[in-house]
Amino acid sequence: MTHPLVAFLKTPMAAPETRTLRSMRRLWMALCWALALAVMLLPVLKALLGPWAGLPALLLGLAALLHGLVYFRAKARADDVFGREVRP
């Protein structure tokens, strides 16, 4: 007989990543990297776009935020379903 804590520690805590969740995670990471790039290139964008230079960073920030909310809710939902199936 094993201790309940040992059984709990052996139980996986996260659901296996589906193809949809993987693509959502990769898209979220790409949006974050694009946002970082837009911020680093702000002086160049300022020279090209003038007062509108912050617009790409703003749009990428909003897209990353909204997609992140959708992704993390879907990931939490998948983890909850997986947790209910694994544990008795």
BALOBA-1460 file (C-alpha; in Angstrom, 3 decimals):
// residues 88
<rec num="1" residu="m" x="0.000" y="0.000" z="0.000"/>
<rec num="2" residu="t" x="1.406" y="3.375" z="-1.023"/>
<rec num="3" residu="h" x="0.952" y="6.624" z="0.790"/>
<rec num="4" residu="p" x="-1.728" y="8.900" z="-0.780"/>
<rec num="5" residu="l" x="0.828" y="11.681" z="-1.176"/>
<rec num="6" residu="v" x="3.090" y="9.395" z="-3.227"/>
<rec num="7" residu="a" x="0.143" y="8.428" z="-5.439"/>
<rec num="8" residu="f" x="-0.701" y="12.122" z="-5.862"/>
<rec num="9" residu="l" x="2.870" y="13.003" z="-6.828"/>
<rec num="10" residu="k" x="2.947" y="10.242" z="-9.444"/>
<rec num="11" residu="t" x="-0.263" y="11.521" z="-11.053"/>
<rec num="12" residu="p" x="0.311" y="13.810" z="-14.067"/>
<rec num="13" residu="m" x="-1.021" y="17.304" z="-13.386"/>
<rec num="14" residu="a" x="-1.377" y="18.585" z="-16.937"/>
<rec num="15" residu="a" x="-3.325" y="17.186" z="-19.834"/>
<rec num="16" residu="p" x="-1.449" y="15.936" z="-22.885"/>
<rec num="17" residu="e" x="-1.208" y="18.775" z="-25.386"/>
<rec num="18" residu="t" x="-3.580" y="18.379" z="-28.328"/>
<rec num="19" residu="r" x="-2.798" y="19.629" z="-31.806"/>
<rec num="20" residu="t" x="-5.150" y="22.581" z="-31.309"/>
<rec num="21" residu="l" x="-3.620" y="23.566" z="-27.977"/>
<rec num="22" residu="r" x="-0.129" y="23.245" z="-29.433"/>
<rec num="23" residu="s" x="-0.971" y="25.537" z="-32.338"/>
<rec num="24" residu="m" x="-2.643" y="28.005" z="-29.962"/>
<rec num="25" residu="r" x="0.436" y="27.991" z="-27.706"/>
<rec num="26" residu="r" x="2.763" y="28.523" z="-30.651"/>
<rec num="27" residu="l" x="0.626" y="31.373" z="-31.971"/>
<rec num="28" residu="w" x="0.613" y="33.026" z="-28.535"/>
<rec num="29" residu="m" x="4.404" y="32.715" z="-28.312"/>
<rec num="30" residu="a" x="4.775" y="34.135" z="-31.837"/>
<rec num="31" residu="l" x="2.595" y="37.103" z="-30.894"/>
<rec num="32" residu="c" x="4.739" y="37.713" z="-27.808"/>
<rec num="33" residu="w" x="7.951" y="37.554" z="-29.853"/>
<rec num="34" residu="a" x="6.469" y="39.866" z="-32.496"/>
<rec num="35" residu="l" x="5.465" y="42.311" z="-29.774"/>
<rec num="36" residu="a" x="8.994" y="42.263" z="-28.352"/>
<rec num="37" residu="l" x="10.403" y="42.848" z="-31.836"/>
<rec num="38" residu="a" x="7.993" y="45.729" z="-32.463"/>
<rec num="39" residu="v" x="9.070" y="47.356" z="-29.199"/>
<rec num="40" residu="m" x="12.770" y="46.917" z="-29.991"/>
<rec num="41" residu="l" x="12.254" y="48.360" z="-33.480"/>
<rec num="42" residu="l" x="10.285" y="51.342" z="-32.207"/>
<rec num="43" residu="p" x="12.960" y="53.886" z="-33.265"/>
<rec num="44" residu="v" x="12.911" y="52.466" z="-36.803"/>
<rec num="45" residu="l" x="9.122" y="52.462" z="-36.857"/>
<rec num="46" residu="k" x="9.155" y="56.053" z="-35.595"/>
<rec num="47" residu="a" x="11.257" y="57.050" z="-38.606"/>
<rec num="48" residu="l" x="8.963" y="55.143" z="-40.995"/>
<rec num="49" residu="l" x="5.514" y="55.786" z="-39.536"/>
<rec num="50" residu="g" x="5.971" y="58.974" z="-37.540"/>
<rec num="51" residu="p" x="3.335" y="59.417" z="-34.840"/>
<rec num="52" residu="w" x="1.735" y="56.060" z="-35.715"/>
<rec num="53" residu="a" x="4.866" y="54.113" z="-34.730"/>
<rec num="54" residu="g" x="3.289" y="52.658" z="-31.597"/>
<rec num="55" residu="l" x="0.300" y="51.228" z="-33.446"/>
<rec num="56" residu="p" x="1.922" y="47.875" z="-34.405"/>
<rec num="57" residu="a" x="3.019" y="47.299" z="-30.807"/>
<rec num="58" residu="l" x="-0.422" y="48.260" z="-29.531"/>
<rec num="59" residu="l" x="-2.183" y="45.894" z="-31.936"/>
<rec num="60" residu="l" x="0.231" y="43.051" z="-31.195"/>
<rec num="61" residu="g" x="-0.173" y="43.639" z="-27.458"/>
<rec num="62" residu="l" x="-3.954" y="43.484" z="-27.712"/>
<rec num="63" residu="a" x="-3.804" y="40.392" z="-29.940"/>
<rec num="64" residu="a" x="-1.404" y="38.626" z="-27.538"/>
<rec num="65" residu="l" x="-3.606" y="39.529" z="-24.576"/>
<rec num="66" residu="l" x="-6.856" y="38.353" z="-26.165"/>
<rec num="67" residu="h" x="-5.373" y="35.188" z="-27.640"/>
<rec num="68" residu="g" x="-3.626" y="34.478" z="-24.345"/>
<rec num="69" residu="l" x="-6.925" y="34.664" z="-22.485"/>
<rec num="70" residu="v" x="-8.531" y="32.240" z="-24.930"/>
<rec num="71" residu="y" x="-5.547" y="29.868" z="-24.868"/>
<rec num="72" residu="f" x="-5.123" y="29.780" z="-21.094"/>
<rec num="73" residu="r" x="-8.845" y="29.206" z="-20.548"/>
<rec num="74" residu="a" x="-8.794" y="26.312" z="-23.040"/>
<rec num="75" residu="k" x="-5.646" y="24.895" z="-21.412"/>
<rec num="76" residu="a" x="-7.155" y="25.136" z="-17.921"/>
<rec num="77" residu="r" x="-10.345" y="23.468" z="-19.152"/>
<rec num="78" residu="a" x="-8.369" y="20.599" z="-20.732"/>
<rec num="79" residu="d" x="-6.329" y="20.179" z="-17.540"/>
<rec num="80" residu="d" x="-9.489" y="20.083" z="-15.414"/>
<rec num="81" residu="v" x="-11.100" y="17.420" z="-17.606"/>
<rec num="82" residu="f" x="-7.889" y="15.408" z="-17.607"/>
<rec num="83" residu="g" x="-7.608" y="15.697" z="-13.830"/>
<rec num="84" residu="r" x="-11.145" y="14.411" z="-13.338"/>
<rec num="85" residu="e" x="-10.512" y="11.440" z="-15.639"/>
<rec num="86" residu="v" x="-7.222" y="10.386" z="-14.046"/>
<rec num="87" residu="r" x="-8.184" y="10.614" z="-10.378"/>
<rec num="88" residu="p" x="-10.834" y="8.263" z="-8.986"/>
